[in-house]
Every structure is written in structure tokens, then in C-alpha cells.
Amino acid sequence: MSPSLNVLVLDLTSRTPPYDRAFCEALFNHGHNVELWASGCHTDDFKGIEVPRRNGLLDLAAHISSLSARATKQAKAVEYLFNLVSLTTYLWRTRPDVLHVQWLPLLEVFPVIELTLLRLCQYWDIRVVYTAHDVLPLENGEEHYDTFRRVYHAVDRLICHTKTARRRLIDEFDVASSKTCLIPHGPLLQGAADYSRDEARLLQSLPSDRPIVLLFGVLRAYKGVDLLIDAWERVEQTVPEALLIIAGGGQEDYLEEIQEDIDASGDTNIRTRLRFLPEDELIQLIASADLLVYPYRRITQSGALFAGMSAGKAIVATRVGGLKETLQDGETARLVEPNNSEELSEAITRLLRNPDQREQLGSAAKAVIDEQYSWEAIAQETTQCYHDGISRSIQV
């Protein structure tokens, strides 16, 4: 086994709590000394986490229920600046072997602050590993090309989850291939497979006798919620008893837009839970569903996809980014072209009318997760990435 390292994992605004938790615990179980810096979590995703978690100086905004979503976002931005000061002081004092950055939220707004942090880590001889969950932001990403190029050239190693992302880093950002590590995303919310469909529906007060289609996750425009609402009208013409659930939080104005689209459609077979969902509720919703839908316009890789695959659910997804790289049409999912609500409705309808095919696709998807995407293997590959990055930096 490789020598253990002192690793600080950074997601200081808690953008991906389920991923952070699973990843940190996998590293910890692999023998590393791991600390997670993450504050501002809306739910109890970090309850009982096996590794130390630090909030920085402030962690209040997400826990004040009277604040609007906009006010919460503004307050969290102020908190982040204070917590970044606390983090910088802590890094200077402790000098971990590796700072593993999951997200740098100011890169799209005021990048000089976080770029300065990366330069300080270089000065203090702290190796920086950056996971490029999205090569560029999925909304208006090209506007920030120069900033992200500077980040990619400032860190010691880059982790990407798909071959497509790795190729983009090399071709579009002139990153040396030896600097990149291709390490898959791991499964999330794996407890869904522990519930029977009827048990989960009872817990969530959902009808036991209707087929349920679910779209879940952080809701953003690129995820194609509007396409699904448009497609649903055609689905109902063939499967009128079907129920669509759209669940997840997001920016307040976009959630209002989703609700307005549903109201305009006049559809009474669409239910929403437009808020941040506790892990138990989300797991039970996934277990309740007959079919999961990912109508994304673009994506690098999707944690929601891996949660659905690990639950053994049938999936309809678009041929974009990591979805088309992870799923095989007709084997582990039904894949459709993006921005095509008619093709989307046809795929949903066919699977709703064919429970045997749903069972076959769901079982095959779960087998792929179990065989190819274990957190133990991810921790081992990440460890190798850390040691390679340390060795390479010393040689340079």
C-alpha cells in the first residue's frame, strides 16, 4: 500500500455534499488522513460523516429558514470570503500534503482571489489536485475560458471523470496528458436499492397503482426540465395514468419558471418538490420511481445518473457528455437526442408500457455500477494520482 497522506478536500460552499462525503470516506478507508472543508449545507448530508469536517469561520446562512433563496445565496457568498481567509490561514499553518479542490465558486465572478490561493499553495509546497467536474461552466462557459485555463495550468494534477473531458483538457486547454488522471465518478445515494417500490411509496405518500417517472437533482436550465414538461403531454396520451415528479432545489427564479411552465400546460399529472431534499427523502423518491429521466442539453458527468444506476432503475437519457459515455443504448438505458421532446416522449412511453424491459435495463445499469465504479477502486486510483502529482512536482 502507498504511504498515507494528509489530504484536505475542499468544497467550501457544499456544492456536492453526497459526492464529498462518499469520496472522503473512501480516501479515509484507504488509509489517508482526510479533512473536509465544507460549509453551507442545506440538508443533513454530512451527519455522522467518518472524517473531520470544518466549516471555517461562519456557517449560518443555509440554516436560517426565513431567508429567501436569493438572500441565502448572497449571505453564503459573504460567508465564503470569511471562510476562505480561515482556510488560507489553516493551510499556511498545517501544510497538508495535498489540497484536493472540488469546486472554486468565485472563478466565474472574481477569480483573482482563488487563483491567489493556488499560487500560495505552490509557494508553501502544498500539491494541488483539482477535479474538473465540469471542464467549463455549463452555462456561459466560454466566457470563462481564460480563467479556467489559468487554473488548469496552476495545479499539479487534474482529475476528470470521462474520456471526453480529458480530451478537452488536452486539446482545448493545452494541458499535458501526463498531468491528467481519468478517474470515474462514484455511485451516490445507494440506499434506494434497500427499499421496495411499494414501501418507498407508502413513506412518501405516493399512489401505489400508478407508474411514476422521476427527474431529480439540482435543477438548472441545461438539464432540460422544459423539454420533459413538453414531452409529458404526449406521454399522457398513451399512458394517461402515469405520474411525473420533478424534485430538487435550484435558483429561485428558475424554480418559479418551472412551476409557471407546468401551470401553463394545465397538466394535473405533474407533481413537484421544488426545494433541497434531505437524503432520506430523495432516496425514497428514487426507490418509488419506475423510470428515471435525464433530458440534459449538456453535461460533463452526472452524480444524479450514478444514483439512479445504483438504484437499479430504468433510465432515459440524452446522448450528451458523460451520459453517452457511461450508458449503452438498449443495454443499460434508452438514449435519445438532446433537444428533441418528441423522441424523449416516445422513449418514455415505450418503457412505461414495457415493465420487463425496464427491469432488464435497470438490472444491467446496477451491474455496471457494482462492477466498474466502486469507491474502493476510486480511492486507489486517486491515491496513485496524488503520489504521481507529488513526484512530478518534485522532479519539475
C-alpha positions in Angstrom: 0.0 0.0 0.0 1.2 3.5 -0.8 2.2 5.7 2.2 -0.7 7.6 3.7 -1.0 11.3 3.0 -2.6 14.3 4.8 -5.3 15.4 2.4 -7.6 18.4 2.7 -10.7 18.1 0.4 -12.2 21.5 -0.5 -15.9 22.2 -1.3 -16.3 25.2 0.9 -19.9 26.0 -0.3 -21.1 22.4 -0.1 -21.9 22.2 -3.8 -21.8 18.4 -3.9 -22.3 17.1 -0.4 -23.1 13.4 -1.3 -20.1 13.2 -3.5 -17.8 14.9 -1.0 -18.9 12.5 1.8 -18.5 9.3 -0.2 -15.2 10.4 -1.7 -13.7 11.5 1.6 -14.8 8.3 3.4 -13.3 6.2 0.6 -10.0 8.0 1.0 -10.1 7.6 4.8 -10.8 3.9 4.5 -7.9 3.7 2.1 -5.6 4.9 5.0 -5.2 8.6 4.4 -5.6 11.4 7.0 -8.5 13.3 5.4 -10.2 16.6 6.4 -13.2 18.0 4.5 -13.8 21.7 4.4 -17.5 22.3 3.6 -20.0 24.7 5.0 -23.4 25.9 4.0 -25.0 22.5 3.5 -28.8 22.8 3.3 -29.5 19.3 4.4 -28.1 16.7 6.9 -25.9 15.0 4.2 -22.8 15.3 6.5 -24.5 13.8 9.6 -22.3 11.1 11.0 -19.5 11.5 8.4 -16.4 9.5 9.3 -13.9 12.2 8.6 -13.4 15.5 10.3 -15.3 18.4 8.7 -14.5 22.0 9.1 -16.9 24.9 8.4 -14.4 27.8 8.6 -15.5 30.8 10.5 -19.2 31.1 9.5 -21.9 28.6 8.7 -25.2 30.3 9.3 -27.0 31.4 6.1 -28.1 28.0 4.9 -29.7 27.3 8.3 -31.9 30.5 8.5 -35.2 29.3 7.1 -36.7 32.9 6.9 -34.2 33.9 4.2 -35.2 33.8 0.6 -33.1 31.8 -1.8 -31.6 35.0 -3.2 -30.7 36.3 0.2 -29.3 32.9 1.2 -27.0 33.0 -1.8 -25.8 36.5 -1.1 -25.2 35.6 2.6 -23.3 32.4 1.6 -21.1 34.5 -0.7 -20.1 36.7 2.3 -19.6 33.7 4.5 -17.4 32.1 1.8 -15.0 35.0 1.8 -14.6 34.8 5.6 -14.2 31.0 5.4 -11.6 31.4 2.6 -9.5 33.5 4.9 -9.8 30.9 7.6 -8.8 28.2 5.1 -5.8 30.1 3.9 -4.5 30.6 7.5 -5.1 26.9 8.2 -3.2 25.8 5.1 -0.3 28.1 6.0 -0.2 26.6 9.5 -0.7 22.8 8.7 0.8 22.4 5.2 -1.1 19.2 4.2 0.5 17.0 1.5 -2.5 17.6 -0.8 -5.2 20.2 -1.3 -7.9 18.5 -3.3 -10.2 21.1 -4.8 -13.7 20.0 -5.8 -15.1 23.5 -6.6 -13.9 27.1 -6.7 -17.1 29.1 -6.8 -15.6 32.6 -7.4 -13.9 31.7 -10.6 -16.9 32.9 -12.6 -17.2 36.2 -10.6 -13.9 37.3 -9.2 -11.2 34.7 -10.0 -8.2 36.6 -8.6 -8.9 35.5 -5.0 -8.9 31.8 -5.7 -6.1 32.0 -8.2 -4.1 33.7 -5.4 -4.9 30.8 -3.1 -3.5 28.3 -5.7 -0.3 30.4 -6.0 0.1 30.4 -2.2 -0.2 26.6 -2.1 2.6 26.4 -4.7 4.7 28.7 -2.5 4.0 26.6 0.6 4.9 23.4 -1.3 1.3 22.0 -1.0 0.4 19.9 -4.0 -3.0 20.9 -5.5 -5.2 18.4 -7.2 -8.3 19.8 -9.0 -11.3 17.7 -10.1 -12.8 19.2 -13.3 -16.3 18.1 -12.6 -17.2 20.5 -15.5 -14.4 21.4 -17.9 -16.2 24.8 -18.3 -19.3 26.1 -16.5 -22.4 24.6 -18.2 -24.0 28.0 -18.6 -22.0 30.7 -20.4 -18.9 28.6 -20.0 -16.9 30.1 -23.0 -16.9 33.5 -21.3 -14.6 32.0 -18.6 -12.2 30.0 -20.8 -9.2 32.1 -19.9 -9.8 31.8 -16.2 -10.2 28.1 -16.2 -7.1 27.7 -18.5 -5.1 29.5 -15.8 -6.5 27.2 -13.1 -5.7 24.1 -15.1 -2.1 25.2 -15.6 -1.7 26.3 -12.0 -2.5 23.0 -10.3 -0.3 19.9 -10.1 -2.9 17.3 -11.2 -6.3 17.3 -12.9 -8.9 14.6 -12.3 -11.6 14.2 -14.9 -14.5 11.6 -14.9 -14.8 11.0 -18.6 -12.6 10.4 -21.7 -14.4 13.4 -23.4 -13.4 15.7 -20.5 -9.8 14.5 -20.6 -9.6 15.0 -24.3 -11.0 18.6 -24.0 -8.4 19.4 -21.3 -5.6 18.3 -23.6 -6.9 19.7 -26.9 -8.6 22.9 -25.8 -6.6 23.9 -22.8 -3.1 22.6 -23.8 -2.8 20.5 -20.6 -0.2 17.8 -20.8 -1.8 14.4 -20.9 0.6 13.2 -18.1 -1.0 15.8 -15.8 -4.5 14.4 -16.1 -6.0 11.4 -14.3 -9.1 9.7 -15.7 -11.0 8.5 -12.6 -14.7 7.7 -12.7 -17.4 9.3 -10.7 -18.6 7.0 -7.9 -22.2 5.9 -7.0 -24.3 8.0 -4.7 -27.4 7.6 -2.6 -27.1 3.8 -2.7 -29.8 3.2 -0.1 -32.5 3.3 -2.7 -32.0 -0.3 -3.6 -32.8 -1.2 0.1 -36.5 -0.2 -0.3 -39.2 -2.0 -2.2 -41.2 0.3 -4.5 -44.4 -0.1 -2.5 -42.6 0.6 0.8 -41.0 3.7 -0.5 -44.3 5.0 -2.0 -46.0 4.5 1.3 -43.3 6.5 3.1 -43.6 9.3 0.5 -47.4 9.3 0.3 -47.4 8.4 -3.4 -50.0 6.3 -5.2 -49.2 2.6 -5.3 -51.1 1.8 -8.6 -49.6 4.4 -11.0 -46.4 4.3 -13.0 -44.1 7.1 -11.8 -41.4 8.9 -13.8 -38.9 11.0 -11.8 -36.5 13.8 -12.7 -34.4 14.8 -9.7 -31.3 16.7 -8.7 -30.2 20.4 -8.6 -32.5 21.9 -11.3 -30.9 24.1 -13.9 -31.8 25.2 -17.4 -29.3 22.9 -19.1 -31.0 19.8 -17.6 -33.9 20.1 -20.0 -36.8 20.3 -17.5 -38.8 22.3 -20.0 -38.3 19.6 -22.7 -39.6 17.0 -20.3 -42.7 19.1 -19.5 -43.3 19.5 -23.2 -42.8 15.7 -23.8 -45.2 14.8 -21.0 -48.3 15.9 -22.9 -47.6 13.2 -25.5 -46.8 10.6 -22.9 -50.1 11.1 -21.2 -52.0 10.5 -24.5 -50.8 6.9 -24.4 -50.3 6.3 -20.7 -52.8 8.6 -19.0 -52.4 7.0 -15.6 -48.6 8.0 -15.5 -47.4 10.5 -12.9 -44.3 12.7 -13.4 -42.4 14.0 -10.4 -39.9 16.8 -10.7 -37.8 17.1 -7.5 -34.9 19.2 -6.4 -33.7 22.7 -5.5 -32.2 25.4 -7.6 -32.1 29.2 -8.1 -35.4 30.7 -7.0 -36.2 32.4 -10.3 -35.6 29.1 -12.3 -37.8 27.1 -9.9 -40.6 29.7 -10.4 -40.1 29.3 -14.2 -40.6 25.5 -13.9 -43.8 26.0 -12.0 -45.1 28.5 -14.5 -44.4 26.1 -17.3 -46.3 23.3 -15.5 -49.2 25.7 -14.7 -49.3 26.8 -18.4 -49.5 23.2 -19.5 -52.6 22.6 -17.4 -51.3 19.2 -16.5 -52.5 17.7 -13.3 -50.3 14.6 -13.6 -47.1 16.5 -12.8 -46.1 16.9 -9.2 -43.2 19.0 -7.9 -41.0 19.2 -4.9 -39.0 22.3 -5.8 -36.6 22.5 -2.8 -33.5 21.0 -1.5 -34.3 17.5 -0.4 -33.0 15.6 2.6 -31.1 12.5 1.6 -33.7 10.1 3.0 -36.5 11.7 1.1 -34.5 11.7 -2.1 -33.5 8.0 -1.7 -37.2 7.1 -1.1 -38.3 9.1 -4.2 -35.8 7.2 -6.3 -37.0 3.9 -4.9 -40.6 4.9 -5.7 -40.0 5.5 -9.4 -40.5 3.2 -12.3 -38.4 5.3 -14.6 -35.7 8.0 -14.2 -35.2 10.7 -16.9 -32.2 12.8 -17.6 -33.1 15.1 -20.6 -29.9 17.2 -20.3 -28.9 19.5 -23.1 -25.2 19.2 -22.0 -23.3 17.7 -19.1 -19.8 16.6 -18.2 -20.8 13.9 -15.8 -23.8 13.5 -13.5 -23.9 12.4 -9.9 -27.7 12.0 -10.3 -27.1 9.5 -13.0 -24.9 7.3 -10.8 -27.5 7.5 -8.0 -30.1 6.2 -10.5 -27.9 3.5 -11.8 -27.0 2.2 -8.3 -30.8 2.0 -7.5 -31.3 -0.4 -10.4 -33.9 1.9 -12.1 -34.6 2.1 -15.8 -33.3 5.3 -17.4 -34.0 7.5 -20.4 -31.2 10.0 -21.0 -29.8 12.2 -23.8 -26.7 11.4 -25.8 -24.5 14.2 -24.3 -21.3 14.3 -22.3 -20.8 11.6 -19.7 -24.3 10.2 -20.2 -23.5 8.8 -23.6 -20.1 7.6 -22.4 -21.5 5.8 -19.3 -24.7 4.3 -20.7 -25.2 1.9 -23.6 -28.4 2.4 -25.6 -30.7 -0.7 -25.4 -28.4 -2.3 -22.8 -28.3 -0.1 -19.7 -30.7 2.7 -20.8 -32.6 4.3 -23.6 -30.7 7.1 -25.2 -32.3 9.9 -27.2 -31.0 13.0 -29.0 -30.9 16.2 -26.9 -33.5 19.0 -27.5 -35.9 16.5 -29.0 -39.1 16.3 -26.9 -40.8 14.1 -29.3 -38.1 11.4 -29.2 -38.0 11.8 -25.5 -41.7 11.2 -25.1 -41.6 8.1 -27.3 -38.8 6.5 -25.3 -40.6 7.2 -22.0 -43.9 5.8 -23.4 -42.3 2.6 -24.6 -40.6 1.9 -21.3 -43.7 2.7 -19.3 -45.6 0.1 -21.4 -42.9 -2.5 -21.1 -42.1 -3.4 -17.4 -39.9 -6.3 -18.5 -37.6 -4.1 -20.4 -37.5 -1.6 -17.5 -36.4 -4.4 -15.2 -33.8 -5.6 -17.7 -32.3 -2.1 -18.2 -32.3 -1.3 -14.5 -30.6 -4.5 -13.5 -27.9 -4.1 -16.2 -27.2 -0.5 -15.1 -26.8 -1.6 -11.5 -24.5 -4.4 -12.5 -22.2 -1.8 -14.3 -22.1 0.3 -11.2 -21.3 -2.6 -8.9 -18.6 -4.0 -11.2 -16.9 -0.9 -12.5 -17.5 2.1 -10.2 -16.6 1.0 -6.6 -15.4 3.7 -4.2 -12.6 1.4 -3.1 -11.2 1.4 -6.7 -11.7 5.2 -7.0 -9.8 5.8 -3.7 -6.9 3.6 -5.0 -6.8 5.4 -8.4 -6.9 8.8 -6.6 -4.1 7.8 -4.3 -1.9 6.9 -7.3 -2.8 10.3 -8.8 -1.7 12.1 -5.6 1.6 10.3 -5.5 2.3 10.8 -9.2 1.5 14.5 -8.8 3.9 14.8 -5.8 6.6 13.0 -7.7 6.1 15.0 -10.8 6.2 18.3 -8.9 9.4 17.4 -7.2 11.0 16.4 -10.5 10.0 19.7 -12.1 
